[in-house]
Amino acid sequence: MAPAAMRTAAQSLSGAKPVSYWLDDPAKPAALPALTGDEHADLLVIGGGYSGLWTALIAKERDPGRDVVLIEGHEVGWAASGRNGGFCAASLTHGLANGVERWPDEIAKLEELGERNLDAIEAAVARYGIDCEFERTGEIDVATEPHQLEELREWQEELVKLGITGVDFLDRDALRAEVDSPTFLGGLWDRNGVAMLHPAKLAWGLKRACQELGVRIYEHTRGLDLVRSGPGMAVRTPYGRIFARRVALGTNIFPSLVKRVRPYTVPVYDYALMTEPLTPQQLESIGWKGRQGLGDSANQFHYFRLSADNRILWGGYDAIYPYGGRLSADLDQRPETFLKLAEQFFDCFPQLSGLNFSHAWGGAIDTCSRFTAFFGTAHQGRVAYAAGYTGLGVGSTRFGADVMLDLLAGEETERTRLEMVRSKPMPFPPEPFAWAGIEITKRSLARADSNGGHRNLWLKTMDKLGLGFDS
């Protein structure tokens, strides 16, 4: 990028707040008190993100008499659930292509369950009056390179063979009539399989709904250890203990209280920017009347969407794995990534030159080697867990909550019979092998993006083994 353009990108960041736009909202509810002393429950849910909140809510919906406690180490929705892009997808498999590759015999059922899951989220938002700016506008996968356009055409043909409807191919002119960027060559529009929403307001709304159903929530209450206690389990917290018949773990990227689960996930730091609200003239210059979510088709991809007040969220591209899987608030801010994202934003939308960014933030999400959630139990079925959502947990965590509750009940259901639920991904190796493998993969993916999509021997070997790295 030319020095003048770089200066423009840097200037656009000068007033950006170092916090998630979604969490920087006056609607944020006050924190609840921490647990002190001992508590007892039928079900203890650990984690106050989407995974834990959906589990607690559905547990009460299934059995209103069940005594449910939820604990959260900080505040509900403060982590990945409050800083993601707000893309709520029907896919349970990190996209249809990943699902077809891994579970071809189950893909029809997985797609059906995913559609029902998204419908159930929309119904819950309405039923509990959750004002989370839910818009079922769909998502467009955008080609910005010729090889990506060809891949999208081929995938559209494959979708027809699979009997998948509601996904339309857009040529360059049709796409630019929806959202205008000189970099766009074409796209695939999934018209009904993705909703846009305000992620923090969804978490806060689920928190309120849980309380209304009788769930007792304790914030600033971290689960420190998990041990057997008579017929159930006991969890120690900083100021007390909780005794429960069953425990559901929705801690995702944070170290699991079931230690054998930890090698299956690694933290990936993802970053995003939010612009100031666009003026009517700026919005007209790019179109975007349909308010769809968008994502480009590169390996190092961007995701972008409009907020309710017509800001543009622009995130992705860099996926940073810290050596040793270190989790630190210091990593939530990465100026070199923010500058790169700003430069790429103005490459995509040069007509918005002069627009400033109001917020710049990042944080860790959990990824696993198959890109989509895995499940299991411990302590002879008294504990269930779900993790590894790899950035697509806004919608699929609700499905994961149902799976955990099925497993805790010892029930065989259409969910627990799935190979996706019964199998595990390949665990990540110990250091320094994890870091080295991830770095080689990232560099190989970057080379593929700049080399017509050609995948080198390393990536082809990873593909054959069903392994990968993504955010």
C-alpha positions in Angstrom: 0.0 0.0 0.0 1.2 3.5 -0.8 2.4 5.6 2.1 -0.5 8.1 1.7 -3.0 5.3 1.8 -1.3 3.8 4.9 -1.5 7.2 6.6 -5.2 7.4 5.8 -5.8 3.9 7.3 -3.8 4.8 10.4 -5.7 8.1 10.8 -9.0 6.2 10.6 -8.0 4.3 13.8 -6.9 7.3 15.8 -10.1 7.6 17.9 -11.0 3.9 18.0 -12.0 2.6 21.5 -10.1 -0.5 22.5 -13.2 -2.4 23.4 -15.9 -4.5 21.7 -18.5 -2.2 20.2 -21.2 -4.7 21.2 -20.2 -4.6 24.9 -19.8 -0.8 24.9 -23.6 -0.4 25.2 -25.7 1.3 27.9 -28.1 -1.7 27.7 -25.4 -3.8 29.5 -27.0 -5.2 32.7 -25.4 -4.8 36.1 -23.3 -7.7 37.3 -24.8 -10.2 39.7 -23.1 -11.0 43.0 -20.6 -13.8 43.4 -21.4 -17.0 45.1 -20.5 -17.2 48.8 -20.9 -20.3 50.9 -22.4 -23.6 49.7 -25.0 -24.1 47.0 -26.9 -27.2 45.9 -28.5 -27.8 42.5 -29.8 -30.6 40.2 -27.8 -29.1 37.4 -24.7 -26.8 37.5 -23.8 -25.0 34.3 -20.3 -23.6 34.2 -19.8 -20.7 31.8 -21.9 -17.7 31.1 -21.5 -17.5 27.3 -24.0 -18.8 24.7 -23.1 -22.4 25.5 -23.9 -22.2 29.2 -26.8 -19.8 28.8 -28.6 -22.0 26.2 -28.0 -25.1 28.4 -29.5 -23.5 31.5 -32.5 -22.1 29.5 -33.3 -25.3 27.7 -32.8 -27.4 30.9 -35.6 -25.3 32.5 -37.8 -25.5 29.4 -37.5 -29.3 29.4 -38.1 -29.6 33.1 -39.4 -26.4 34.9 -38.9 -28.1 38.3 -35.2 -28.8 37.7 -33.0 -26.7 40.1 -30.4 -25.0 37.9 -27.4 -22.9 38.9 -25.1 -21.1 36.4 -21.7 -19.7 37.4 -19.5 -17.3 35.3 -15.9 -16.4 36.1 -16.4 -12.8 34.9 -19.7 -11.4 33.6 -22.2 -13.1 31.3 -21.3 -12.5 27.6 -18.0 -10.8 28.3 -15.8 -13.1 26.2 -16.4 -14.5 22.7 -20.2 -14.3 23.1 -19.9 -10.5 23.4 -17.3 -9.7 20.8 -18.1 -11.9 17.7 -19.4 -10.7 14.4 -23.0 -11.5 15.2 -23.4 -14.1 12.3 -25.9 -16.7 13.6 -25.7 -19.5 11.1 -27.8 -22.6 10.7 -24.7 -24.7 9.8 -23.6 -27.1 12.6 -20.5 -28.1 10.7 -18.6 -24.9 10.0 -20.2 -24.6 6.6 -21.7 -27.2 4.3 -18.5 -28.0 2.6 -16.8 -29.1 5.8 -19.8 -31.1 6.7 -19.9 -32.9 3.4 -16.2 -33.7 3.6 -16.4 -35.1 7.1 -19.9 -36.7 7.4 -21.3 -37.2 3.9 -23.7 -39.9 5.1 -25.1 -37.6 7.7 -25.1 -34.3 6.0 -28.8 -34.3 5.1 -29.7 -34.8 8.8 -27.1 -32.3 10.0 -28.5 -29.7 7.6 -32.1 -30.4 8.8 -31.1 -30.2 12.5 -29.2 -27.0 11.8 -32.2 -25.4 10.1 -34.4 -26.4 13.0 -31.9 -25.0 15.5 -31.9 -21.6 13.8 -35.6 -21.6 13.7 -35.6 -22.4 17.4 -33.3 -19.5 18.1 -35.5 -17.1 16.2 -38.5 -18.5 18.1 -36.8 -18.1 21.5 -35.8 -14.5 20.7 -39.5 -13.7 20.0 -40.8 -15.8 22.9 -38.6 -14.1 25.6 -38.7 -10.7 24.0 -35.0 -10.5 23.5 -34.2 -7.3 21.7 -31.0 -8.4 19.9 -31.6 -6.9 16.5 -32.3 -10.2 14.9 -32.4 -10.0 11.1 -32.6 -13.2 9.0 -31.0 -11.6 5.9 -28.7 -14.4 4.9 -25.0 -14.3 4.0 -23.1 -13.9 0.8 -19.8 -15.7 0.2 -17.8 -13.3 -2.0 -15.2 -14.1 -4.6 -12.4 -11.5 -5.0 -10.1 -13.6 -7.1 -10.8 -15.5 -10.4 -10.1 -18.9 -8.9 -12.5 -18.2 -6.0 -15.2 -17.4 -8.5 -14.7 -20.7 -10.3 -14.8 -22.6 -7.0 -18.1 -20.9 -6.1 -19.6 -21.9 -9.5 -18.5 -25.5 -8.9 -19.9 -25.5 -5.4 -23.2 -24.1 -6.6 -23.4 -27.1 -9.0 -22.6 -29.4 -6.1 -25.4 -27.9 -4.0 -27.9 -28.6 -6.8 -26.8 -32.2 -6.8 -27.2 -32.4 -3.0 -30.7 -31.0 -3.3 -29.8 -27.9 -1.3 -32.0 -24.9 -2.2 -32.1 -21.3 -1.2 -28.5 -20.6 -2.3 -28.2 -18.4 -5.4 -25.1 -17.7 -7.5 -24.6 -14.0 -8.2 -22.4 -12.8 -11.0 -20.3 -9.7 -10.7 -23.1 -7.3 -11.7 -25.8 -9.0 -9.6 -23.5 -9.0 -6.5 -22.5 -5.4 -7.0 -26.2 -4.5 -7.2 -26.5 -5.9 -3.7 -23.2 -4.5 -2.2 -20.9 -2.5 -4.4 -17.1 -3.0 -4.2 -14.7 -2.9 -7.1 -13.1 -6.1 -5.6 -16.2 -8.2 -5.9 -16.3 -10.7 -8.8 -19.3 -12.8 -7.8 -20.8 -14.6 -4.9 -23.1 -17.2 -3.4 -26.1 -15.9 -1.4 -27.5 -18.2 1.3 -30.8 -16.4 1.6 -32.2 -18.0 4.8 -29.4 -19.9 6.5 -27.9 -17.0 8.4 -29.2 -14.3 10.7 -27.5 -11.1 11.8 -27.8 -10.0 15.4 -26.3 -8.0 18.2 -24.3 -10.7 20.0 -24.0 -9.1 23.4 -27.7 -8.3 23.6 -28.4 -11.9 22.8 -26.3 -13.0 25.7 -27.9 -10.4 28.0 -31.4 -11.4 26.9 -30.7 -15.1 27.5 -29.4 -14.1 31.0 -32.7 -12.4 31.7 -34.7 -15.2 30.3 -32.8 -17.7 32.5 -33.5 -15.7 35.6 -37.2 -15.4 34.7 -37.4 -19.2 34.6 -35.7 -19.5 38.0 -32.0 -20.2 37.1 -29.8 -18.8 39.8 -26.8 -17.0 38.2 -23.6 -16.1 40.0 -21.1 -13.9 38.3 -17.4 -13.4 39.2 -17.6 -17.0 40.3 -15.0 -19.2 38.7 -15.1 -22.9 38.9 -11.7 -23.9 40.3 -11.9 -27.7 40.4 -14.4 -30.5 39.8 -14.5 -33.7 42.0 -16.9 -36.5 42.8 -19.1 -36.0 45.8 -21.4 -38.9 46.7 -23.9 -39.5 43.8 -23.0 -36.2 42.2 -20.2 -33.7 41.7 -18.7 -30.8 43.7 -17.2 -27.7 42.3 -15.0 -25.4 44.3 -15.3 -21.6 43.7 -13.3 -18.7 45.2 -15.7 -18.2 48.1 -17.7 -21.4 48.3 -18.7 -24.7 46.8 -21.5 -26.1 44.6 -22.9 -29.6 44.9 -24.9 -30.8 41.9 -26.2 -34.1 40.6 -25.1 -33.1 37.0 -22.7 -30.6 35.6 -22.5 -29.1 32.1 -19.3 -27.4 31.0 -19.6 -24.5 28.6 -16.2 -23.0 29.1 -15.0 -23.4 25.5 -11.6 -21.7 25.2 -10.9 -21.5 28.9 -9.2 -24.6 30.4 -11.7 -27.4 30.9 -12.2 -28.8 34.3 -12.0 -32.2 32.6 -8.3 -32.1 31.9 -8.2 -34.7 29.2 -10.4 -32.4 27.0 -7.7 -29.6 26.9 -5.5 -30.9 24.1 -8.5 -30.9 21.7 -8.7 -27.1 21.5 -6.3 -24.2 21.0 -6.9 -20.4 21.4 -7.0 -18.3 18.2 -7.0 -14.5 18.6 -9.5 -12.9 16.1 -9.7 -9.1 15.6 -12.4 -6.7 14.4 -13.1 -3.1 13.7 -16.3 -1.1 13.8 -16.8 2.1 11.8 -18.7 5.2 12.7 -22.3 5.2 11.4 -22.5 5.7 7.7 -24.3 8.8 6.4 -27.1 8.2 4.0 -24.8 9.3 1.2 -22.1 6.8 2.2 -24.6 4.0 2.5 -26.0 4.8 -0.9 -22.4 4.7 -2.4 -22.1 1.0 -1.5 -25.7 -0.1 -1.7 -26.2 -2.9 0.8 -30.0 -2.4 1.0 -30.5 -6.1 1.8 -28.3 -5.9 5.0 -26.8 -9.4 4.3 -23.7 -10.6 6.1 -20.7 -11.0 3.8 -17.5 -13.1 3.9 -14.8 -13.3 1.3 -13.7 -16.7 0.0 -10.0 -16.5 0.8 -8.3 -18.9 3.3 -7.4 -15.8 5.3 -10.9 -14.3 5.0 -12.8 -11.2 6.2 -16.3 -11.1 7.5 -18.4 -7.9 7.4 -21.9 -6.8 8.1 -24.0 -3.7 9.0 -25.1 -2.9 12.5 -28.6 -1.7 13.3 -27.3 1.9 13.2 -25.5 1.3 9.8 -22.0 0.9 11.0 -19.8 -1.6 9.2 -18.2 -4.4 11.3 -15.0 -5.6 9.5 -13.1 -8.5 11.0 -11.1 -11.6 10.4 -8.0 -12.2 8.2 -5.4 -12.6 10.9 -5.8 -15.7 13.1 -3.1 -15.5 15.8 -2.1 -18.5 17.8 0.1 -17.5 20.8 2.9 -19.9 21.6 1.8 -22.3 24.3 -1.8 -21.4 23.9 -1.4 -18.4 26.2 -4.6 -16.6 27.2 -4.0 -12.9 28.1 -5.9 -9.7 27.9 -2.7 -8.1 26.5 -3.4 -10.0 23.3 -6.8 -8.5 22.8 -5.2 -5.4 21.3 -2.9 -5.8 18.2 -2.3 -2.5 16.4 -0.5 -4.1 13.5 -3.6 -6.3 12.8 -5.9 -3.3 13.2 -3.8 -1.3 10.7 -3.8 -4.2 8.2 -7.6 -4.6 8.6 -8.2 -0.8 8.0 -6.0 -0.9 4.9 -8.0 -3.9 3.5 -11.3 -2.2 4.4 -10.5 0.8 2.2 -9.3 -1.5 -0.6 -12.7 -3.1 -0.5 -14.7 0.1 -0.1 -12.6 3.0 -1.6 -15.8 5.1 -1.9 -15.8 5.2 2.0 -12.4 7.0 2.2 -12.4 9.4 5.2 -14.7 7.1 7.3 -13.3 6.5 10.8 -13.4 3.5 13.1 -15.0 3.9 16.4 -14.0 0.6 18.0 -11.1 -1.9 17.6 -11.0 -5.1 19.6 -9.9 -8.7 19.6 -10.0 -11.8 21.8 -9.6 -15.6 21.9 -11.9 -18.2 20.5 -11.6 -21.9 20.7 -10.7 -23.9 17.6 -10.3 -27.6 17.0 -8.7 -29.5 14.2 -12.0 -30.4 12.5 -13.4 -26.8 12.8 -16.7 -27.8 14.5 -17.8 -28.7 17.9 -17.2 -32.0 19.7 -18.9 -33.5 22.7 -18.5 -36.0 25.5 -19.0 -37.0 29.1 -16.9 -37.6 32.1 -17.2 -39.0 35.7 -19.5 -41.8 34.5 -22.0 -39.5 32.8 -22.3 -37.0 35.5 -20.5 -34.3 33.5 -21.0 -33.3 29.9 -19.0 -30.9 27.8 -19.1 -29.2 24.4 -16.2 -27.2 22.8 -14.4 -26.4 19.6 -17.0 -24.2 17.8 -14.2 -22.4 15.9 -16.0 -19.1 15.4 -19.5 -20.4 14.4 -20.9 -20.8 17.9 -23.5 -18.1 17.8 -26.0 -20.5 16.4 -24.5 -24.0 17.0 -24.0 -23.5 20.8 -27.8 -23.9 21.1 -27.5 -27.3 19.4 -24.6 -28.2 21.7 -26.7 -27.3 24.7 -29.3 -29.8 23.6 -26.6 -32.5 23.1 -25.1 -31.9 26.5 -28.5 -32.3 28.1 -29.3 -35.4 26.1 -25.9 -36.9 27.3 -26.5 -36.0 30.9 -30.0 -37.6 30.7 -28.4 -40.8 29.2 -30.9 -40.5 26.3 -30.3 -41.8 22.8 -31.7 -39.1 20.5 -31.4 -38.1 16.9 -28.6 -35.8 18.1 -26.6 -38.4 20.2 -26.8 -40.9 17.4 -24.8 -38.6 15.0 -21.3 -39.6 14.2 -20.4 -36.0 14.6 -21.5 -36.2 18.2 -20.0 -39.6 18.9 -16.5 -38.9 17.4 -13.7 -36.6 18.4 -11.3 -34.4 16.4 -7.6 -35.1 16.4 -6.0 -33.5 19.4 -3.3 -30.9 18.9 0.3 -32.0 19.7 2.3 -30.6 22.6 4.6 -27.6 22.1 6.7 -26.8 20.2 5.0 -29.0 17.7 1.6 -27.3 17.9 3.0 -23.9 17.3 5.3 -25.1 14.5 2.4 -27.0 12.7 0.0 -24.1 13.0 2.6 -21.6 11.7 3.4 -23.8 8.7 -0.3 -24.2 8.0 -1.0 -20.4 8.2 1.9 -19.6 5.8 0.8 -22.3 3.4 -2.8 -20.9 3.4 -1.4 -17.4 2.7 0.6 -18.8 -0.2 -2.5 -20.6 -1.5 -4.4 -17.3 -1.5 -1.7 -15.6 -3.5 -1.2 -18.5 -5.9 -4.6 -19.1 -7.5 -5.8 -21.3 -4.6 -3.1 -24.0 -5.2 -2.6 -26.0 -2.1 1.0 -27.2 -1.4 2.0 -30.7 -0.2 1.6 -29.7 3.5 -2.0 -28.6 3.0 -2.8 -31.6 0.8 -1.5 -33.9 3.5 -3.5 -32.0 6.2 -6.6 -32.3 4.0 -6.1 -36.1 3.6 -5.8 -36.4 7.4 -8.8 -34.3 8.0 -6.8 -31.7 9.9 -6.8 -27.9 9.7 -6.5 -24.6 11.4 -9.1 -21.9 11.1 -10.9 -19.1 13.0 
